[in-house]
Amino acid sequence: MAGPALKLHTEESVRTKVSEAEWDARVELAAAFRICYMRGWNDSTLNHMTSRVPDQPEYFLMNAADFSWDEVTASNLLKLDMSGKVVSDTDLRPRPAGLNFHSAIQRERSHLNCTIHLHPMEGVVVSALKEGLMYFDQNACALYGHMSYHAYEGLAQEADEAPRILSDLADNYCMLMQNHGLLTVGRTVPEALAWMSRLVRACETQERVMAANGTPNPLSEDVLKFTRKQMDARANNKPIGDLDFQAAFRRAARLDPSFME
């Protein structure tokens, strides 16, 4: 017997129903989903990304469970309050595990505006190693001192786990969720994406180094501290990632501008 017919979602544009600031935030976040898909980090409906609404900071945007990351658009993003209630005029909902800790970060870390959680294979591999993240190259130096770890407890949908994730994250931008995946946060969407890019690349480098037929040569703590200090001076405490994000946005728009709908 044939199963139910597949249904294509057709979401009405919300551009005329939201403020200009919210629409711009929707386009920016939808672009980030498309960029992650293009980089091969996620091609499923799993995992989440959130962004605070600029002119309504008590609300945030998040992807619905129904869409693969290459299907997310500015209009099908959900708008939620800090309790996790969907306030968008839709029956779509996010996945409960993602909503649990993403909403907690948005609620309790008002200086942060974006969260990204992914299960890229290289990140999952490193998350399953007792050694955790190892530092082999210049890219990884940027992560030194910004890393947190959270032990796997099961599906992250239990309310009492969210405070532990927040506690483990502390003031860092990156987290290795052990035996699970990766989490980054940022003051802006480009910044959270830049941290994720650095973290995925560092995990990929570690995976390849450990698979090579040679003796690994991790960087010394002195070199890590010095290079991290150099990088922090360049950033001057400002959000990172803007130029790379703009270039990736343009690339995504050339390939498929539907995310801006």
C-alpha angles and dihedrals in degrees: 000000000000118000125234116299115263113254126215115216115232110187120192114237113259094196094112092042099059136053121270090249092053092046091052089050090050093052091047093050093044088052090053090055090051092048092052090050092049090052091055095246097124134004097165138079090253128102129035148239127194137192130189117241103247099217094035105041091175087071133059139192124238139168122261120239091241100071135072112227091256088057098053113115136179090258101047094053112111124236115217138178122233092268088062096253115147109234096178117109094251143096091228118113138187124244112274098232094054093043091053100064100022091057090046092055092047091048099044102033104055092170089063121077106177138045128186127189122183143165102212109168095241089052093049090050093053091042088061094055120096089217090062118200116355124200116233107148148023093274091056091052089072089062095052109114092009097079128107131180132213123188118233113258101169128271105357094232099104113107094224093059095062094071090051091052089050091048092049092046091053110161096332128115099215135052133187104210098207117239086358123062147271135312128188132175134192147179086242136021092251090052095051089047091049091053090048091050091052092046096048091047092049091050091048091049092050092048091052095043092051091048094051121098095245146078113282114237109199118190118263120253090245092056091045092052094046095047092045089052090052091050093047090052090054092050091048090202092298124128112273131219105050099125095045090047093051091051092047090047091054091048092050091048092052093050099042122348093187091105088073093062 
